Amino acid sequence: MGNVLMPTPPPQQVRERYQRAPPGSAAEGELVQQYLPLVKQVVGRIAMNLPAHVDREDLESVGVMGLLQALRNYDAAKGASLPTFANVRIRGAVLDELRRMDWVSRSVREKARQVQAVMQELEQRKGAPPAEHEVAQALQLSAGEYQTLLDEIRPVTFVCLDAVAGSEDEDHPEQHESIADESQTSPVEETARREMARLIATRIQQLPDMQRKVLALYYFEDLRLREIAVAFGLTESRICQIHAQAILAIKTFLQEHEGPTA
């Protein structure tokens, strides 16, 4: 339901068109128009979790720049399809712009860190990811108050799966940057990317069943939150809270393996 359906030329055909077409050519313009719905889809999925002051049209403009970058650097010989490669580049460009804007307040970041610290302490004690009610109890909050807190820190959790390779306050490479523009991928970057993917996959397998399903449907089946909510007979707000709890658990796990962060 959430997928963008568009006619996609074969990778070889795309590569040949770009070998012949310089930047700014009519052929490039045609491909930009063809994949413009992908930009709108990516921005739409990110923007629905942003405050009102973040201009969606500005993000779409940044997304188009990411699309152009993808089209100009796409190499079908590396195996990825053009839509997959473009999706990563578009998301990366938009998330980079959001980080540049620093649209998440320090107070929200601090609250998210406090929740992560409690989750880490509980996990060290019990040897498994803590349940929502356990985190709430440790924070001396009711279930409703904790769910309200998850709603408040939700913006941080909706971008962190793409940016989870490092702290938001540090100049670490992000997940989308592991797809290099250069003809040769750095062996160090490739090793780091594979290790990060392994850690995330390990953590996802440890999460409660409902959290795993929400992550799978949102990130891999490309469903919108309201579609996931309908599928499970829950409210969209509740799905958002489940998503936030899962992402915080992933971040906590990664920080444990990376060591303390500033």
Contacts in CASP RR format, 6 or more apart in sequence:
PFRMAT RR
TARGET T0000
AUTHOR 0000-0000-0000
METHOD contacts of the structure
MODEL  1
MGNVLMPTPPPQQVRERYQRAPPGSAAEGELVQQYLPLVKQVVGRIAMNL
PAHVDREDLESVGVMGLLQALRNYDAAKGASLPTFANVRIRGAVLDELRR
MDWVSRSVREKARQVQAVMQELEQRKGAPPAEHEVAQALQLSAGEYQTLL
DEIRPVTFVCLDAVAGSEDEDHPEQHESIADESQTSPVEETARREMARLI
ATRIQQLPDMQRKVLALYYFEDLRLREIAVAFGLTESRICQIHAQAILAI
KTFLQEHEGPTA
1 223 0 8 1.000
1 224 0 8 1.000
1 227 0 8 1.000
2 41 0 8 1.000
2 222 0 8 1.000
2 223 0 8 1.000
2 224 0 8 1.000
2 227 0 8 1.000
3 222 0 8 1.000
4 37 0 8 1.000
4 38 0 8 1.000
4 41 0 8 1.000
6 34 0 8 1.000
6 35 0 8 1.000
6 37 0 8 1.000
6 38 0 8 1.000
6 83 0 8 1.000
7 34 0 8 1.000
8 81 0 8 1.000
8 82 0 8 1.000
8 83 0 8 1.000
9 17 0 8 1.000
11 76 0 8 1.000
11 79 0 8 1.000
11 81 0 8 1.000
11 82 0 8 1.000
12 76 0 8 1.000
14 31 0 8 1.000
14 74 0 8 1.000
14 76 0 8 1.000
14 82 0 8 1.000
15 74 0 8 1.000
15 75 0 8 1.000
15 76 0 8 1.000
15 77 0 8 1.000
17 27 0 8 1.000
17 31 0 8 1.000
18 27 0 8 1.000
18 28 0 8 1.000
18 71 0 8 1.000
18 72 0 8 1.000
18 74 0 8 1.000
20 27 0 8 1.000
21 27 0 8 1.000
21 28 0 8 1.000
22 28 0 8 1.000
23 68 0 8 1.000
23 72 0 8 1.000
28 68 0 8 1.000
28 71 0 8 1.000
28 72 0 8 1.000
31 71 0 8 1.000
32 64 0 8 1.000
32 67 0 8 1.000
32 68 0 8 1.000
32 71 0 8 1.000
35 67 0 8 1.000
35 71 0 8 1.000
35 82 0 8 1.000
35 83 0 8 1.000
35 86 0 8 1.000
36 64 0 8 1.000
36 67 0 8 1.000
38 67 0 8 1.000
38 83 0 8 1.000
38 86 0 8 1.000
38 87 0 8 1.000
38 90 0 8 1.000
39 60 0 8 1.000
39 63 0 8 1.000
39 64 0 8 1.000
39 67 0 8 1.000
39 90 0 8 1.000
40 60 0 8 1.000
42 63 0 8 1.000
42 87 0 8 1.000
42 90 0 8 1.000
42 91 0 8 1.000
42 94 0 8 1.000
43 56 0 8 1.000
43 59 0 8 1.000
43 60 0 8 1.000
43 63 0 8 1.000
43 90 0 8 1.000
43 94 0 8 1.000
44 56 0 8 1.000
45 224 0 8 1.000
46 59 0 8 1.000
46 91 0 8 1.000
46 94 0 8 1.000
46 95 0 8 1.000
46 98 0 8 1.000
46 158 0 8 1.000
46 159 0 8 1.000
47 54 0 8 1.000
47 56 0 8 1.000
47 59 0 8 1.000
48 224 0 8 1.000
48 225 0 8 1.000
49 154 0 8 1.000
49 155 0 8 1.000
49 158 0 8 1.000
49 240 0 8 1.000
50 98 0 8 1.000
50 103 0 8 1.000
50 155 0 8 1.000
51 103 0 8 1.000
51 155 0 8 1.000
53 103 0 8 1.000
54 98 0 8 1.000
54 101 0 8 1.000
54 103 0 8 1.000
58 97 0 8 1.000
59 94 0 8 1.000
59 97 0 8 1.000
59 98 0 8 1.000
62 93 0 8 1.000
62 94 0 8 1.000
62 96 0 8 1.000
62 97 0 8 1.000
63 90 0 8 1.000
63 93 0 8 1.000
63 94 0 8 1.000
65 93 0 8 1.000
66 86 0 8 1.000
66 89 0 8 1.000
66 90 0 8 1.000
66 92 0 8 1.000
66 93 0 8 1.000
67 86 0 8 1.000
67 89 0 8 1.000
67 90 0 8 1.000
69 89 0 8 1.000
69 93 0 8 1.000
69 181 0 8 1.000
70 82 0 8 1.000
70 85 0 8 1.000
70 86 0 8 1.000
70 88 0 8 1.000
70 89 0 8 1.000
70 90 0 8 1.000
71 82 0 8 1.000
71 86 0 8 1.000
73 89 0 8 1.000
73 181 0 8 1.000
74 82 0 8 1.000
74 85 0 8 1.000
74 86 0 8 1.000
75 183 0 8 1.000
76 82 0 8 1.000
80 179 0 8 1.000
85 179 0 8 1.000
88 176 0 8 1.000
88 179 0 8 1.000
89 176 0 8 1.000
89 179 0 8 1.000
91 162 0 8 1.000
91 176 0 8 1.000
92 162 0 8 1.000
92 174 0 8 1.000
92 176 0 8 1.000
92 177 0 8 1.000
95 159 0 8 1.000
95 162 0 8 1.000
95 163 0 8 1.000
95 174 0 8 1.000
95 176 0 8 1.000
96 174 0 8 1.000
98 159 0 8 1.000
99 163 0 8 1.000
99 168 0 8 1.000
103 155 0 8 1.000
104 155 0 8 1.000
104 156 0 8 1.000
104 168 0 8 1.000
108 152 0 8 1.000
108 153 0 8 1.000
108 155 0 8 1.000
108 156 0 8 1.000
109 156 0 8 1.000
109 168 0 8 1.000
109 169 0 8 1.000
111 149 0 8 1.000
111 152 0 8 1.000
111 153 0 8 1.000
112 153 0 8 1.000
112 156 0 8 1.000
112 157 0 8 1.000
112 248 0 8 1.000
114 139 0 8 1.000
115 135 0 8 1.000
115 139 0 8 1.000
115 149 0 8 1.000
115 153 0 8 1.000
115 248 0 8 1.000
116 248 0 8 1.000
116 251 0 8 1.000
116 252 0 8 1.000
116 255 0 8 1.000
118 135 0 8 1.000
118 138 0 8 1.000
118 139 0 8 1.000
119 129 0 8 1.000
119 130 0 8 1.000
119 135 0 8 1.000
119 248 0 8 1.000
119 249 0 8 1.000
119 252 0 8 1.000
120 252 0 8 1.000
120 255 0 8 1.000
120 256 0 8 1.000
121 138 0 8 1.000
122 130 0 8 1.000
122 134 0 8 1.000
122 135 0 8 1.000
122 138 0 8 1.000
123 129 0 8 1.000
123 130 0 8 1.000
123 252 0 8 1.000
126 134 0 8 1.000
128 206 0 8 1.000
129 203 0 8 1.000
129 206 0 8 1.000
129 207 0 8 1.000
129 208 0 8 1.000
129 249 0 8 1.000
129 253 0 8 1.000
130 138 0 8 1.000
131 208 0 8 1.000
132 143 0 8 1.000
132 146 0 8 1.000
132 147 0 8 1.000
132 241 0 8 1.000
132 245 0 8 1.000
133 143 0 8 1.000
135 146 0 8 1.000
135 245 0 8 1.000
136 142 0 8 1.000
136 143 0 8 1.000
136 144 0 8 1.000
136 145 0 8 1.000
136 146 0 8 1.000
139 146 0 8 1.000
139 149 0 8 1.000
141 149 0 8 1.000
147 238 0 8 1.000
147 241 0 8 1.000
150 240 0 8 1.000
150 241 0 8 1.000
150 244 0 8 1.000
150 245 0 8 1.000
151 237 0 8 1.000
151 240 0 8 1.000
151 241 0 8 1.000
151 244 0 8 1.000
153 244 0 8 1.000
153 248 0 8 1.000
154 240 0 8 1.000
154 241 0 8 1.000
154 243 0 8 1.000
154 244 0 8 1.000
156 168 0 8 1.000
157 243 0 8 1.000
157 244 0 8 1.000
157 247 0 8 1.000
157 248 0 8 1.000
157 251 0 8 1.000
158 243 0 8 1.000
158 244 0 8 1.000
158 247 0 8 1.000
160 168 0 8 1.000
160 247 0 8 1.000
160 250 0 8 1.000
160 251 0 8 1.000
161 175 0 8 1.000
161 200 0 8 1.000
161 219 0 8 1.000
161 247 0 8 1.000
161 250 0 8 1.000
162 174 0 8 1.000
162 175 0 8 1.000
162 176 0 8 1.000
163 174 0 8 1.000
163 175 0 8 1.000
164 175 0 8 1.000
164 196 0 8 1.000
164 200 0 8 1.000
164 250 0 8 1.000
164 251 0 8 1.000
164 254 0 8 1.000
165 172 0 8 1.000
165 173 0 8 1.000
165 174 0 8 1.000
165 175 0 8 1.000
165 192 0 8 1.000
165 196 0 8 1.000
166 172 0 8 1.000
166 174 0 8 1.000
166 254 0 8 1.000
166 258 0 8 1.000
166 261 0 8 1.000
167 261 0 8 1.000
167 262 0 8 1.000
169 262 0 8 1.000
170 261 0 8 1.000
170 262 0 8 1.000
173 189 0 8 1.000
173 192 0 8 1.000
175 193 0 8 1.000
175 196 0 8 1.000
177 189 0 8 1.000
178 189 0 8 1.000
178 190 0 8 1.000
178 192 0 8 1.000
178 193 0 8 1.000
178 196 0 8 1.000
180 186 0 8 1.000
180 189 0 8 1.000
196 254 0 8 1.000
199 253 0 8 1.000
199 254 0 8 1.000
199 257 0 8 1.000
200 250 0 8 1.000
200 254 0 8 1.000
202 253 0 8 1.000
203 249 0 8 1.000
203 250 0 8 1.000
203 253 0 8 1.000
203 254 0 8 1.000
204 212 0 8 1.000
204 215 0 8 1.000
204 246 0 8 1.000
204 250 0 8 1.000
205 212 0 8 1.000
206 253 0 8 1.000
207 215 0 8 1.000
207 246 0 8 1.000
207 249 0 8 1.000
210 232 0 8 1.000
210 242 0 8 1.000
211 242 0 8 1.000
211 243 0 8 1.000
211 245 0 8 1.000
211 246 0 8 1.000
211 249 0 8 1.000
212 246 0 8 1.000
213 232 0 8 1.000
214 228 0 8 1.000
214 239 0 8 1.000
214 242 0 8 1.000
214 243 0 8 1.000
214 246 0 8 1.000
215 243 0 8 1.000
215 246 0 8 1.000
217 223 0 8 1.000
217 227 0 8 1.000
217 228 0 8 1.000
217 231 0 8 1.000
218 225 0 8 1.000
218 228 0 8 1.000
218 243 0 8 1.000
223 231 0 8 1.000
225 236 0 8 1.000
225 239 0 8 1.000
225 240 0 8 1.000
225 243 0 8 1.000
226 236 0 8 1.000
228 239 0 8 1.000
229 235 0 8 1.000
229 236 0 8 1.000
229 238 0 8 1.000
229 239 0 8 1.000
232 239 0 8 1.000
255 261 0 8 1.000
END
